[in-house]
């Protein structure tokens, strides 16, 4: 049926959301540990990193 597609995907991969949140948290921690020079190389500053680090783990800025 048309409405069951999402439900079936959720039952096949129940931990996907939790794993994505864990990966997002880990990446934010790695980003926070970069030096100021490394952040400058990728076009970020310490304020951008702190703003990203304070976001909840379930909030994904790429999925709007």
PDBQT receptor file of N, H, CA, C and O in Angstrom, charges set to zero:
ATOM      1  N   UNK A   1       0.819  -1.180   0.000  1.00  0.00    +0.000 N 
ATOM      2  CA  UNK A   1       0.000   0.000   0.000  1.00  0.00    +0.000 C 
ATOM      3  C   UNK A   1       0.870   1.254   0.000  1.00  0.00    +0.000 C 
ATOM      4  O   UNK A   1       2.045   1.218   0.365  1.00  0.00    +0.000 OA
ATOM      5  N   UNK A   2       0.285   2.317  -0.402  1.00  0.00    +0.000 N 
ATOM      6  H   UNK A   2      -0.670   2.346  -0.699  1.00  0.00    +0.000 HD
ATOM      7  CA  UNK A   2       1.025   3.553  -0.594  1.00  0.00    +0.000 C 
ATOM      8  C   UNK A   2       1.616   4.104   0.711  1.00  0.00    +0.000 C 
ATOM      9  O   UNK A   2       2.777   4.513   0.720  1.00  0.00    +0.000 OA
ATOM     10  N   UNK A   3       0.869   4.127   1.788  1.00  0.00    +0.000 N 
ATOM     11  H   UNK A   3      -0.074   3.795   1.781  1.00  0.00    +0.000 HD
ATOM     12  CA  UNK A   3       1.335   4.726   3.035  1.00  0.00    +0.000 C 
ATOM     13  C   UNK A   3       2.236   3.853   3.869  1.00  0.00    +0.000 C 
ATOM     14  O   UNK A   3       2.775   4.323   4.871  1.00  0.00    +0.000 OA
ATOM     15  N   UNK A   4       2.423   2.605   3.502  1.00  0.00    +0.000 N 
ATOM     16  H   UNK A   4       1.986   2.223   2.688  1.00  0.00    +0.000 HD
ATOM     17  CA  UNK A   4       3.210   1.687   4.325  1.00  0.00    +0.000 C 
ATOM     18  C   UNK A   4       4.691   1.702   4.009  1.00  0.00    +0.000 C 
ATOM     19  O   UNK A   4       5.477   1.110   4.749  1.00  0.00    +0.000 OA
ATOM     20  N   UNK A   5       5.083   2.337   2.971  1.00  0.00    +0.000 N 
ATOM     21  H   UNK A   5       4.444   2.818   2.371  1.00  0.00    +0.000 HD
ATOM     22  CA  UNK A   5       6.488   2.296   2.559  1.00  0.00    +0.000 C 
ATOM     23  C   UNK A   5       7.424   2.800   3.659  1.00  0.00    +0.000 C 
ATOM     24  O   UNK A   5       8.415   2.139   3.969  1.00  0.00    +0.000 OA
ATOM     25  N   UNK A   6       7.132   3.937   4.243  1.00  0.00    +0.000 N 
ATOM     26  H   UNK A   6       6.327   4.474   3.991  1.00  0.00    +0.000 HD
ATOM     27  CA  UNK A   6       7.968   4.480   5.312  1.00  0.00    +0.000 C 
ATOM     28  C   UNK A   6       7.972   3.597   6.540  1.00  0.00    +0.000 C 
ATOM     29  O   UNK A   6       9.002   3.456   7.200  1.00  0.00    +0.000 OA
ATOM     30  N   UNK A   7       6.839   3.003   6.854  1.00  0.00    +0.000 N 
ATOM     31  H   UNK A   7       6.003   3.117   6.318  1.00  0.00    +0.000 HD
ATOM     32  CA  UNK A   7       6.754   2.119   8.010  1.00  0.00    +0.000 C 
ATOM     33  C   UNK A   7       7.639   0.897   7.819  1.00  0.00    +0.000 C 
ATOM     34  O   UNK A   7       8.321   0.471   8.750  1.00  0.00    +0.000 OA
ATOM     35  N   UNK A   8       7.631   0.335   6.626  1.00  0.00    +0.000 N 
ATOM     36  H   UNK A   8       7.077   0.681   5.869  1.00  0.00    +0.000 HD
ATOM     37  CA  UNK A   8       8.459  -0.842   6.353  1.00  0.00    +0.000 C 
ATOM     38  C   UNK A   8       9.936  -0.488   6.451  1.00  0.00    +0.000 C 
ATOM     39  O   UNK A   8      10.721  -1.267   6.993  1.00  0.00    +0.000 OA
ATOM     40  N   UNK A   9      10.325   0.662   5.940  1.00  0.00    +0.000 N 
ATOM     41  H   UNK A   9       9.688   1.295   5.499  1.00  0.00    +0.000 HD
ATOM     42  CA  UNK A   9      11.719   1.080   6.038  1.00  0.00    +0.000 C 
ATOM     43  C   UNK A   9      12.140   1.277   7.498  1.00  0.00    +0.000 C 
ATOM     44  O   UNK A   9      13.266   0.953   7.872  1.00  0.00    +0.000 OA
ATOM     45  N   UNK A  10      11.230   1.810   8.317  1.00  0.00    +0.000 N 
ATOM     46  H   UNK A  10      10.315   2.074   8.013  1.00  0.00    +0.000 HD
ATOM     47  CA  UNK A  10      11.553   2.018   9.727  1.00  0.00    +0.000 C 
ATOM     48  C   UNK A  10      11.746   0.689  10.454  1.00  0.00    +0.000 C 
ATOM     49  O   UNK A  10      12.611   0.583  11.324  1.00  0.00    +0.000 OA
ATOM     50  N   UNK A  11      10.961  -0.318  10.112  1.00  0.00    +0.000 N 
ATOM     51  H   UNK A  11      10.258  -0.233   9.406  1.00  0.00    +0.000 HD
ATOM     52  CA  UNK A  11      11.088  -1.600  10.797  1.00  0.00    +0.000 C 
ATOM     53  C   UNK A  11      12.320  -2.358  10.330  1.00  0.00    +0.000 C 
ATOM     54  O   UNK A  11      12.865  -3.165  11.083  1.00  0.00    +0.000 OA
ATOM     55  N   UNK A  12      12.768  -2.118   9.114  1.00  0.00    +0.000 N 
ATOM     56  H   UNK A  12      12.325  -1.462   8.503  1.00  0.00    +0.000 HD
ATOM     57  CA  UNK A  12      13.980  -2.783   8.641  1.00  0.00    +0.000 C 
ATOM     58  C   UNK A  12      15.230  -2.169   9.263  1.00  0.00    +0.000 C 
ATOM     59  O   UNK A  12      16.206  -2.875   9.516  1.00  0.00    +0.000 OA
ATOM     60  N   UNK A  13      15.209  -0.876   9.506  1.00  0.00    +0.000 N 
ATOM     61  H   UNK A  13      14.416  -0.302   9.300  1.00  0.00    +0.000 HD
ATOM     62  CA  UNK A  13      16.374  -0.173  10.046  1.00  0.00    +0.000 C 
ATOM     63  C   UNK A  13      15.962   0.687  11.240  1.00  0.00    +0.000 C 
ATOM     64  O   UNK A  13      15.919   1.913  11.132  1.00  0.00    +0.000 OA
ATOM     65  N   UNK A  14      15.660   0.058  12.372  1.00  0.00    +0.000 N 
ATOM     66  H   UNK A  14      15.695  -0.937  12.460  1.00  0.00    +0.000 HD
ATOM     67  CA  UNK A  14      15.149   0.844  13.508  1.00  0.00    +0.000 C 
ATOM     68  C   UNK A  14      16.191   1.729  14.184  1.00  0.00    +0.000 C 
ATOM     69  O   UNK A  14      15.829   2.700  14.848  1.00  0.00    +0.000 OA
ATOM     70  N   UNK A  15      17.466   1.417  14.033  1.00  0.00    +0.000 N 
ATOM     71  H   UNK A  15      17.760   0.627  13.494  1.00  0.00    +0.000 HD
ATOM     72  CA  UNK A  15      18.510   2.164  14.742  1.00  0.00    +0.000 C 
ATOM     73  C   UNK A  15      19.225   3.174  13.861  1.00  0.00    +0.000 C 
ATOM     74  O   UNK A  15      20.208   3.776  14.293  1.00  0.00    +0.000 OA
ATOM     75  N   UNK A  16      18.759   3.370  12.645  1.00  0.00    +0.000 N 
ATOM     76  H   UNK A  16      17.960   2.881  12.294  1.00  0.00    +0.000 HD
ATOM     77  CA  UNK A  16      19.420   4.286  11.721  1.00  0.00    +0.000 C 
ATOM     78  C   UNK A  16      19.454   5.703  12.271  1.00  0.00    +0.000 C 
ATOM     79  O   UNK A  16      20.496   6.357  12.234  1.00  0.00    +0.000 OA
ATOM     80  N   UNK A  17      18.344   6.176  12.772  1.00  0.00    +0.000 N 
ATOM     81  H   UNK A  17      17.497   5.645  12.802  1.00  0.00    +0.000 HD
ATOM     82  CA  UNK A  17      18.291   7.535  13.313  1.00  0.00    +0.000 C 
ATOM     83  C   UNK A  17      19.221   7.720  14.493  1.00  0.00    +0.000 C 
ATOM     84  O   UNK A  17      19.879   8.753  14.618  1.00  0.00    +0.000 OA
ATOM     85  N   UNK A  18      19.276   6.712  15.365  1.00  0.00    +0.000 N 
ATOM     86  H   UNK A  18      18.742   5.873  15.263  1.00  0.00    +0.000 HD
ATOM     87  CA  UNK A  18      20.144   6.790  16.531  1.00  0.00    +0.000 C 
ATOM     88  C   UNK A  18      21.618   6.763  16.114  1.00  0.00    +0.000 C 
ATOM     89  O   UNK A  18      22.438   7.492  16.673  1.00  0.00    +0.000 OA
ATOM     90  N   UNK A  19      21.943   5.935  15.147  1.00  0.00    +0.000 N 
ATOM     91  H   UNK A  19      21.277   5.344  14.693  1.00  0.00    +0.000 HD
ATOM     92  CA  UNK A  19      23.329   5.883  14.667  1.00  0.00    +0.000 C 
ATOM     93  C   UNK A  19      23.724   7.182  13.970  1.00  0.00    +0.000 C 
ATOM     94  O   UNK A  19      24.851   7.653  14.123  1.00  0.00    +0.000 OA
ATOM     95  N   UNK A  20      22.802   7.758  13.211  1.00  0.00    +0.000 N 
ATOM     96  H   UNK A  20      21.886   7.375  13.088  1.00  0.00    +0.000 HD
ATOM     97  CA  UNK A  20      23.093   9.043  12.567  1.00  0.00    +0.000 C 
ATOM     98  C   UNK A  20      23.339  10.133  13.599  1.00  0.00    +0.000 C 
ATOM     99  O   UNK A  20      24.237  10.959  13.434  1.00  0.00    +0.000 OA
ATOM    100  N   UNK A  21      22.542  10.138  14.662  1.00  0.00    +0.000 N 
ATOM    101  H   UNK A  21      21.812   9.468  14.796  1.00  0.00    +0.000 HD
ATOM    102  CA  UNK A  21      22.723  11.140  15.716  1.00  0.00    +0.000 C 
ATOM    103  C   UNK A  21      24.067  10.950  16.408  1.00  0.00    +0.000 C 
ATOM    104  O   UNK A  21      24.744  11.927  16.730  1.00  0.00    +0.000 OA
ATOM    105  N   UNK A  22      24.455   9.698  16.638  1.00  0.00    +0.000 N 
ATOM    106  H   UNK A  22      23.905   8.905  16.377  1.00  0.00    +0.000 HD
ATOM    107  CA  UNK A  22      25.751   9.418  17.265  1.00  0.00    +0.000 C 
ATOM    108  C   UNK A  22      26.899   9.876  16.369  1.00  0.00    +0.000 C 
ATOM    109  O   UNK A  22      27.869  10.463  16.850  1.00  0.00    +0.000 OA
ATOM    110  N   UNK A  23      26.792   9.613  15.088  1.00  0.00    +0.000 N 
ATOM    111  H   UNK A  23      26.004   9.137  14.698  1.00  0.00    +0.000 HD
ATOM    112  CA  UNK A  23      27.829  10.064  14.141  1.00  0.00    +0.000 C 
ATOM    113  C   UNK A  23      27.901  11.584  14.079  1.00  0.00    +0.000 C 
ATOM    114  O   UNK A  23      28.986  12.160  14.009  1.00  0.00    +0.000 OA
ATOM    115  N   UNK A  24      26.731  12.234  14.106  1.00  0.00    +0.000 N 
ATOM    116  H   UNK A  24      25.849  11.766  14.162  1.00  0.00    +0.000 HD
ATOM    117  CA  UNK A  24      26.692  13.698  14.078  1.00  0.00    +0.000 C 
ATOM    118  C   UNK A  24      27.369  14.267  15.325  1.00  0.00    +0.000 C 
ATOM    119  O   UNK A  24      28.127  15.232  15.235  1.00  0.00    +0.000 OA
ATOM    120  N   UNK A  25      27.096  13.666  16.492  1.00  0.00    +0.000 N 
ATOM    121  H   UNK A  25      26.480  12.882  16.565  1.00  0.00    +0.000 HD
ATOM    122  CA  UNK A  25      27.717  14.121  17.740  1.00  0.00    +0.000 C 
ATOM    123  C   UNK A  25      29.238  13.962  17.657  1.00  0.00    +0.000 C 
ATOM    124  O   UNK A  25      29.984  14.861  18.044  1.00  0.00    +0.000 OA
ATOM    125  N   UNK A  26      29.688  12.814  17.151  1.00  0.00    +0.000 N 
ATOM    126  H   UNK A  26      29.082  12.083  16.837  1.00  0.00    +0.000 HD
ATOM    127  CA  UNK A  26      31.125  12.542  17.051  1.00  0.00    +0.000 C 
ATOM    128  C   UNK A  26      31.800  13.527  16.089  1.00  0.00    +0.000 C 
ATOM    129  O   UNK A  26      32.884  14.032  16.382  1.00  0.00    +0.000 OA
ATOM    130  N   UNK A  27      31.177  13.797  14.966  1.00  0.00    +0.000 N 
ATOM    131  H   UNK A  27      30.296  13.387  14.729  1.00  0.00    +0.000 HD
ATOM    132  CA  UNK A  27      31.755  14.741  14.012  1.00  0.00    +0.000 C 
ATOM    133  C   UNK A  27      31.832  16.150  14.584  1.00  0.00    +0.000 C 
ATOM    134  O   UNK A  27      32.787  16.881  14.324  1.00  0.00    +0.000 OA
ATOM    135  N   UNK A  28      30.823  16.528  15.365  1.00  0.00    +0.000 N 
ATOM    136  H   UNK A  28      30.047  15.934  15.577  1.00  0.00    +0.000 HD
ATOM    137  CA  UNK A  28      30.848  17.857  15.995  1.00  0.00    +0.000 C 
ATOM    138  C   UNK A  28      31.955  17.951  17.033  1.00  0.00    +0.000 C 
ATOM    139  O   UNK A  28      32.569  19.007  17.189  1.00  0.00    +0.000 OA
ATOM    140  N   UNK A  29      32.216  16.863  17.742  1.00  0.00    +0.000 N 
ATOM    141  H   UNK A  29      31.717  16.006  17.615  1.00  0.00    +0.000 HD
ATOM    142  CA  UNK A  29      33.309  16.857  18.712  1.00  0.00    +0.000 C 
ATOM    143  C   UNK A  29      34.662  16.955  18.007  1.00  0.00    +0.000 C 
ATOM    144  O   UNK A  29      35.550  17.678  18.458  1.00  0.00    +0.000 OA
ATOM    145  N   UNK A  30      34.813  16.235  16.913  1.00  0.00    +0.000 N 
ATOM    146  H   UNK A  30      34.092  15.648  16.546  1.00  0.00    +0.000 HD
ATOM    147  CA  UNK A  30      36.059  16.317  16.144  1.00  0.00    +0.000 C 
ATOM    148  C   UNK A  30      36.266  17.724  15.594  1.00  0.00    +0.000 C 
ATOM    149  O   UNK A  30      37.383  18.242  15.608  1.00  0.00    +0.000 OA
ATOM    150  N   UNK A  31      35.211  18.328  15.119  1.00  0.00    +0.000 N 
ATOM    151  H   UNK A  31      34.304  17.907  15.108  1.00  0.00    +0.000 HD
ATOM    152  CA  UNK A  31      35.303  19.688  14.596  1.00  0.00    +0.000 C 
ATOM    153  C   UNK A  31      35.720  20.662  15.695  1.00  0.00    +0.000 C 
ATOM    154  O   UNK A  31      36.515  21.571  15.455  1.00  0.00    +0.000 OA
ATOM    155  N   UNK A  32      35.183  20.472  16.896  1.00  0.00    +0.000 N 
ATOM    156  H   UNK A  32      34.537  19.733  17.091  1.00  0.00    +0.000 HD
ATOM    157  CA  UNK A  32      35.518  21.357  18.016  1.00  0.00    +0.000 C 
ATOM    158  C   UNK A  32      36.971  21.201  18.444  1.00  0.00    +0.000 C 
ATOM    159  O   UNK A  32      37.545  22.123  19.024  1.00  0.00    +0.000 OA
ATOM    160  N   UNK A  33      37.568  20.059  18.170  1.00  0.00    +0.000 N 
ATOM    161  H   UNK A  33      37.102  19.310  17.699  1.00  0.00    +0.000 HD
ATOM    162  CA  UNK A  33      38.953  19.813  18.570  1.00  0.00    +0.000 C 
ATOM    163  C   UNK A  33      39.981  20.289  17.541  1.00  0.00    +0.000 C 
ATOM    164  O   UNK A  33      41.184  20.207  17.787  1.00  0.00    +0.000 OA
ATOM    165  N   UNK A  34      39.519  20.780  16.403  1.00  0.00    +0.000 N 
ATOM    166  H   UNK A  34      38.541  20.846  16.204  1.00  0.00    +0.000 HD
ATOM    167  CA  UNK A  34      40.459  21.281  15.400  1.00  0.00    +0.000 C 
ATOM    168  C   UNK A  34      41.082  22.595  15.860  1.00  0.00    +0.000 C 
ATOM    169  O   UNK A  34      40.475  23.364  16.604  1.00  0.00    +0.000 OA
ATOM    170  N   UNK A  35      42.292  22.830  15.404  1.00  0.00    +0.000 N 
ATOM    171  H   UNK A  35      42.785  22.205  14.799  1.00  0.00    +0.000 HD
ATOM    172  CA  UNK A  35      42.966  24.091  15.736  1.00  0.00    +0.000 C 
ATOM    173  C   UNK A  35      42.353  25.233  14.931  1.00  0.00    +0.000 C 
ATOM    174  O   UNK A  35      41.635  25.008  13.957  1.00  0.00    +0.000 OA
ATOM    175  N   UNK A  36      42.646  26.453  15.351  1.00  0.00    +0.000 N 
ATOM    176  H   UNK A  36      43.229  26.636  16.142  1.00  0.00    +0.000 HD
ATOM    177  CA  UNK A  36      42.131  27.622  14.645  1.00  0.00    +0.000 C 
ATOM    178  C   UNK A  36      42.658  27.683  13.208  1.00  0.00    +0.000 C 
ATOM    179  O   UNK A  36      41.944  28.101  12.296  1.00  0.00    +0.000 OA
ATOM    180  N   UNK A  37      43.905  27.265  13.016  1.00  0.00    +0.000 N 
ATOM    181  H   UNK A  37      44.485  26.925  13.757  1.00  0.00    +0.000 HD
ATOM    182  CA  UNK A  37      44.474  27.255  11.665  1.00  0.00    +0.000 C 
ATOM    183  C   UNK A  37      43.759  26.255  10.767  1.00  0.00    +0.000 C 
ATOM    184  O   UNK A  37      43.493  26.540   9.599  1.00  0.00    +0.000 OA
ATOM    185  N   UNK A  38      43.448  25.078  11.313  1.00  0.00    +0.000 N 
ATOM    186  H   UNK A  38      43.664  24.846  12.262  1.00  0.00    +0.000 HD
ATOM    187  CA  UNK A  38      42.729  24.067  10.531  1.00  0.00    +0.000 C 
ATOM    188  C   UNK A  38      41.317  24.542  10.204  1.00  0.00    +0.000 C 
ATOM    189  O   UNK A  38      40.818  24.305   9.103  1.00  0.00    +0.000 OA
ATOM    190  N   UNK A  39      40.677  25.206  11.152  1.00  0.00    +0.000 N 
ATOM    191  H   UNK A  39      41.081  25.398  12.046  1.00  0.00    +0.000 HD
ATOM    192  CA  UNK A  39      39.342  25.753  10.891  1.00  0.00    +0.000 C 
ATOM    193  C   UNK A  39      39.388  26.829   9.813  1.00  0.00    +0.000 C 
ATOM    194  O   UNK A  39      38.497  26.909   8.967  1.00  0.00    +0.000 OA
ATOM    195  N   UNK A  40      40.425  27.648   9.847  1.00  0.00    +0.000 N 
ATOM    196  H   UNK A  40      41.149  27.583  10.534  1.00  0.00    +0.000 HD
ATOM    197  CA  UNK A  40      40.582  28.695   8.838  1.00  0.00    +0.000 C 
ATOM    198  C   UNK A  40      40.756  28.076   7.451  1.00  0.00    +0.000 C 
ATOM    199  O   UNK A  40      40.254  28.609   6.461  1.00  0.00    +0.000 OA
ATOM    200  N   UNK A  41      41.469  26.946   7.384  1.00  0.00    +0.000 N 
ATOM    201  H   UNK A  41      41.876  26.513   8.188  1.00  0.00    +0.000 HD
ATOM    202  CA  UNK A  41      41.666  26.262   6.103  1.00  0.00    +0.000 C 
ATOM    203  C   UNK A  41      40.358  25.798   5.479  1.00  0.00    +0.000 C 
ATOM    204  O   UNK A  41      40.229  25.781   4.255  1.00  0.00    +0.000 OA
ATOM    205  N   UNK A  42      39.384  25.419   6.309  1.00  0.00    +0.000 N 
ATOM    206  H   UNK A  42      39.489  25.433   7.303  1.00  0.00    +0.000 HD
ATOM    207  CA  UNK A  42      38.110  24.951   5.762  1.00  0.00    +0.000 C 
ATOM    208  C   UNK A  42      37.042  26.044   5.752  1.00  0.00    +0.000 C 
ATOM    209  O   UNK A  42      35.882  25.780   5.437  1.00  0.00    +0.000 OA
ATOM    210  N   UNK A  43      37.433  27.262   6.096  1.00  0.00    +0.000 N 
ATOM    211  H   UNK A  43      38.376  27.477   6.352  1.00  0.00    +0.000 HD
ATOM    212  CA  UNK A  43      36.536  28.401   5.986  1.00  0.00    +0.000 C 
ATOM    213  C   UNK A  43      35.600  28.598   7.163  1.00  0.00    +0.000 C 
ATOM    214  O   UNK A  43      34.536  29.198   7.011  1.00  0.00    +0.000 OA
ATOM    215  N   UNK A  44      35.979  28.103   8.335  1.00  0.00    +0.000 N 
ATOM    216  H   UNK A  44      36.843  27.616   8.459  1.00  0.00    +0.000 HD
ATOM    217  CA  UNK A  44      35.165  28.272   9.538  1.00  0.00    +0.000 C 
ATOM    218  C   UNK A  44      35.946  29.030  10.598  1.00  0.00    +0.000 C 
ATOM    219  O   UNK A  44      37.172  29.122  10.539  1.00  0.00    +0.000 OA
ATOM    220  N   UNK A  45      35.227  29.566  11.558  1.00  0.00    +0.000 N 
ATOM    221  H   UNK A  45      34.231  29.491  11.606  1.00  0.00    +0.000 HD
ATOM    222  CA  UNK A  45      35.894  30.172  12.705  1.00  0.00    +0.000 C 
ATOM    223  C   UNK A  45      35.366  29.511  13.979  1.00  0.00    +0.000 C 
ATOM    224  O   UNK A  45      34.452  28.689  13.919  1.00  0.00    +0.000 OA
ATOM    225  N   UNK A  46      35.922  29.858  15.097  1.00  0.00    +0.000 N 
ATOM    226  H   UNK A  46      36.665  30.526  15.146  1.00  0.00    +0.000 HD
ATOM    227  CA  UNK A  46      35.558  29.221  16.363  1.00  0.00    +0.000 C 
ATOM    228  C   UNK A  46      34.091  29.463  16.719  1.00  0.00    +0.000 C 
ATOM    229  O   UNK A  46      33.448  28.593  17.308  1.00  0.00    +0.000 OA
ATOM    230  N   UNK A  47      33.564  30.620  16.374  1.00  0.00    +0.000 N 
ATOM    231  H   UNK A  47      34.086  31.326  15.897  1.00  0.00    +0.000 HD
ATOM    232  CA  UNK A  47      32.157  30.924  16.646  1.00  0.00    +0.000 C 
ATOM    233  C   UNK A  47      31.215  30.006  15.867  1.00  0.00    +0.000 C 
ATOM    234  O   UNK A  47      30.202  29.555  16.401  1.00  0.00    +0.000 OA
ATOM    235  N   UNK A  48      31.552  29.730  14.599  1.00  0.00    +0.000 N 
ATOM    236  H   UNK A  48      32.375  30.096  14.165  1.00  0.00    +0.000 HD
ATOM    237  CA  UNK A  48      30.741  28.805  13.798  1.00  0.00    +0.000 C 
ATOM    238  C   UNK A  48      30.730  27.415  14.417  1.00  0.00    +0.000 C 
ATOM    239  O   UNK A  48      29.698  26.745  14.461  1.00  0.00    +0.000 OA
ATOM    240  N   UNK A  49      31.889  26.998  14.891  1.00  0.00    +0.000 N 
ATOM    241  H   UNK A  49      32.727  27.542  14.856  1.00  0.00    +0.000 HD
ATOM    242  CA  UNK A  49      32.008  25.663  15.486  1.00  0.00    +0.000 C 
ATOM    243  C   UNK A  49      31.206  25.582  16.779  1.00  0.00    +0.000 C 
ATOM    244  O   UNK A  49      30.519  24.588  17.016  1.00  0.00    +0.000 OA
ATOM    245  N   UNK A  50      31.283  26.591  17.600  1.00  0.00    +0.000 N 
ATOM    246  H   UNK A  50      31.841  27.398  17.407  1.00  0.00    +0.000 HD
ATOM    247  CA  UNK A  50      30.524  26.583  18.858  1.00  0.00    +0.000 C 
ATOM    248  C   UNK A  50      29.025  26.588  18.597  1.00  0.00    +0.000 C 
ATOM    249  O   UNK A  50      28.268  25.926  19.306  1.00  0.00    +0.000 OA
ATOM    250  N   UNK A  51      28.600  27.322  17.597  1.00  0.00    +0.000 N 
ATOM    251  H   UNK A  51      29.215  27.860  17.021  1.00  0.00    +0.000 HD
ATOM    252  CA  UNK A  51      27.185  27.350  17.244  1.00  0.00    +0.000 C 
ATOM    253  C   UNK A  51      26.728  25.961  16.784  1.00  0.00    +0.000 C 
ATOM    254  O   UNK A  51      25.650  25.506  17.165  1.00  0.00    +0.000 OA
ATOM    255  N   UNK A  52      27.527  25.302  15.987  1.00  0.00    +0.000 N 
ATOM    256  H   UNK A  52      28.403  25.671  15.677  1.00  0.00    +0.000 HD
ATOM    257  CA  UNK A  52      27.195  23.955  15.519  1.00  0.00    +0.000 C 
ATOM    258  C   UNK A  52      27.218  22.947  16.667  1.00  0.00    +0.000 C 
ATOM    259  O   UNK A  52      26.383  22.045  16.730  1.00  0.00    +0.000 OA
ATOM    260  N   UNK A  53      28.174  23.109  17.565  1.00  0.00    +0.000 N 
ATOM    261  H   UNK A  53      28.853  23.842  17.514  1.00  0.00    +0.000 HD
ATOM    262  CA  UNK A  53      28.315  22.165  18.665  1.00  0.00    +0.000 C 
ATOM    263  C   UNK A  53      27.144  22.231  19.645  1.00  0.00    +0.000 C 
ATOM    264  O   UNK A  53      26.822  21.240  20.300  1.00  0.00    +0.000 OA
ATOM    265  N   UNK A  54      26.515  23.388  19.742  1.00  0.00    +0.000 N 
ATOM    266  H   UNK A  54      26.776  24.193  19.210  1.00  0.00    +0.000 HD
ATOM    267  CA  UNK A  54      25.393  23.553  20.679  1.00  0.00    +0.000 C 
ATOM    268  C   UNK A  54      24.073  23.026  20.144  1.00  0.00    +0.000 C 
ATOM    269  O   UNK A  54      23.092  22.960  20.885  1.00  0.00    +0.000 OA
ATOM    270  N   UNK A  55      24.028  22.648  18.869  1.00  0.00    +0.000 N 
ATOM    271  H   UNK A  55      24.825  22.702  18.267  1.00  0.00    +0.000 HD
ATOM    272  CA  UNK A  55      22.805  22.095  18.305  1.00  0.00    +0.000 C 
ATOM    273  C   UNK A  55      22.512  20.723  18.919  1.00  0.00    +0.000 C 
ATOM    274  O   UNK A  55      23.443  19.982  19.237  1.00  0.00    +0.000 OA
ATOM    275  N   UNK A  56      21.243  20.378  19.088  1.00  0.00    +0.000 N 
ATOM    276  H   UNK A  56      20.487  20.979  18.830  1.00  0.00    +0.000 HD
ATOM    277  CA  UNK A  56      20.921  19.030  19.578  1.00  0.00    +0.000 C 
ATOM    278  C   UNK A  56      21.334  17.979  18.555  1.00  0.00    +0.000 C 
ATOM    279  O   UNK A  56      21.353  18.251  17.354  1.00  0.00    +0.000 OA
ATOM    280  N   UNK A  57      21.662  16.789  19.025  1.00  0.00    +0.000 N 
ATOM    281  H   UNK A  57      21.646  16.569  20.000  1.00  0.00    +0.000 HD
ATOM    282  CA  UNK A  57      22.166  15.749  18.132  1.00  0.00    +0.000 C 
ATOM    283  C   UNK A  57      21.127  15.313  17.097  1.00  0.00    +0.000 C 
ATOM    284  O   UNK A  57      21.488  14.836  16.021  1.00  0.00    +0.000 OA
ATOM    285  N   UNK A  58      19.845  15.474  17.415  1.00  0.00    +0.000 N 
ATOM    286  H   UNK A  58      19.552  15.862  18.289  1.00  0.00    +0.000 HD
ATOM    287  CA  UNK A  58      18.817  15.043  16.473  1.00  0.00    +0.000 C 
ATOM    288  C   UNK A  58      18.584  16.074  15.378  1.00  0.00    +0.000 C 
ATOM    289  O   UNK A  58      17.899  15.785  14.396  1.00  0.00    +0.000 OA
ATOM    290  N   UNK A  59      19.140  17.269  15.529  1.00  0.00    +0.000 N 
ATOM    291  H   UNK A  59      19.696  17.504  16.327  1.00  0.00    +0.000 HD
ATOM    292  CA  UNK A  59      18.956  18.309  14.527  1.00  0.00    +0.000 C 
ATOM    293  C   UNK A  59      20.051  18.212  13.489  1.00  0.00    +0.000 C 
ATOM    294  O   UNK A  59      21.230  18.412  13.782  1.00  0.00    +0.000 OA
ATOM    295  N   UNK A  60      19.638  17.899  12.262  1.00  0.00    +0.000 N 
ATOM    296  H   UNK A  60      18.680  17.737  12.024  1.00  0.00    +0.000 HD
ATOM    297  CA  UNK A  60      20.570  17.769  11.157  1.00  0.00    +0.000 C 
ATOM    298  C   UNK A  60      20.422  18.981  10.247  1.00  0.00    +0.000 C 
ATOM    299  O   UNK A  60      19.386  19.130   9.600  1.00  0.00    +0.000 OA
ATOM    300  N   UNK A  61      21.421  19.846  10.179  1.00  0.00    +0.000 N 
ATOM    301  H   UNK A  61      22.263  19.725  10.705  1.00  0.00    +0.000 HD
ATOM    302  CA  UNK A  61      21.279  21.058   9.373  1.00  0.00    +0.000 C 
ATOM    303  C   UNK A  61      21.174  20.791   7.870  1.00  0.00    +0.000 C 
ATOM    304  O   UNK A  61      20.733  21.666   7.126  1.00  0.00    +0.000 OA
ATOM    305  N   UNK A  62      21.562  19.624   7.418  1.00  0.00    +0.000 N 
ATOM    306  H   UNK A  62      21.921  18.912   8.022  1.00  0.00    +0.000 HD
ATOM    307  CA  UNK A  62      21.491  19.315   5.992  1.00  0.00    +0.000 C 
ATOM    308  C   UNK A  62      20.107  18.825   5.561  1.00  0.00    +0.000 C 
ATOM    309  O   UNK A  62      19.775  18.891   4.378  1.00  0.00    +0.000 OA
ATOM    310  N   UNK A  63      19.301  18.339   6.496  1.00  0.00    +0.000 N 
ATOM    311  H   UNK A  63      19.571  18.286   7.458  1.00  0.00    +0.000 HD
ATOM    312  CA  UNK A  63      17.938  17.876   6.180  1.00  0.00    +0.000 C 
ATOM    313  C   UNK A  63      16.950  18.894   6.698  1.00  0.00    +0.000 C 
ATOM    314  O   UNK A  63      16.659  18.929   7.894  1.00  0.00    +0.000 OA
ATOM    315  N   UNK A  64      16.441  19.705   5.832  1.00  0.00    +0.000 N 
ATOM    316  H   UNK A  64      16.677  19.677   4.861  1.00  0.00    +0.000 HD
ATOM    317  CA  UNK A  64      15.538  20.790   6.255  1.00  0.00    +0.000 C 
ATOM    318  C   UNK A  64      14.102  20.412   6.097  1.00  0.00    +0.000 C 
ATOM    319  O   UNK A  64      13.216  21.209   6.406  1.00  0.00    +0.000 OA
TER     320      UNK A  64
